[in-house]
Amino acid sequence: MVATASLVTQINERLKQEPEIFISATLDEYWTLLDELRDESLPLDYDIEYINGQIRARIGMASDRHETIVANIISVLRTIFYDMPDVRVMGSNKLVFVSDCELAVKPDVLVMKGESQLILRQGQEAGITNPHVLVEVHSDSTYRQDLSTKLRCYKQLESVQYIVYIDQTLHFVSVYTKQQDSRHWLNEDYNSLDMAVRLGDFSIPMQDIYHKVVIDRATNA
């Protein structure tokens, strides 16, 4: 087992040289690291997640396009669910935990329906286990992981109805919708600003998702 103090030192030192790092560790070591950082009230300039038996630490330097898309989709989802008192839209500071995968990550946007089911550590909230909608905005560094490990694990959460992936370099949105038998998923892709993304009975114009987002015409051709 890696000592927590050495983990903190290793993360801090390596992030001075690299924007994103992976360190092999157990899930218990990851939880202990979070407890230690919280107890010491250390200001963090990076995000810490747990994926595939590794702690992932990355500097929070999202692109302008990424942050604009996130702000746009939060605004749209809040409008859609505004009159539904049991539905809440949240940003990326909420950790989602998938026990079967030992996955602990922070989606860019999540929608909660009903009371939150929480993982507690030292009497404090450590993670949510019952999101209703999960939204990820792709970056070059997260694309492969978003569509492999995260997608597979997200589908294992009984509460999840929709998983939405948004590309920040192209006008492209991919939606996975859980079917009535809860064992199959429908995947629908949207690749034009003239289209509207469907989430059940609701539609979201692609124009709204990419509002004020500048995308190179050559890459979107």
Secondary structure as UniProt FT lines:
FT   HELIX           4..14
FT   TURN            15..17
FT   STRAND          20..24
FT   HELIX           27..39
FT   TURN            40..41
FT   STRAND          46..51
FT   TURN            52..53
FT   STRAND          54..59
FT   HELIX           64..80
FT   TURN            81..83
FT   TURN            85..86
FT   STRAND          87..90
FT   TURN            92..93
FT   STRAND          96..98
FT   HELIX           99..101
FT   STRAND          103..105
FT   STRAND          109..113
FT   STRAND          118..121
FT   TURN            122..123
FT   STRAND          124..128
FT   STRAND          131..137
FT   TURN            140..142
FT   HELIX           143..145
FT   HELIX           146..150
FT   HELIX           151..154
FT   TURN            155..156
FT   TURN            158..159
FT   STRAND          162..166
FT   STRAND          173..178
FT   TURN            180..181
FT   STRAND          185..190
FT   TURN            193..194
FT   STRAND          196..199
FT   TURN            200..201
FT   STRAND          202..205
FT   HELIX           206..209
FT   TURN            210..212
FT   TURN            217..220
//
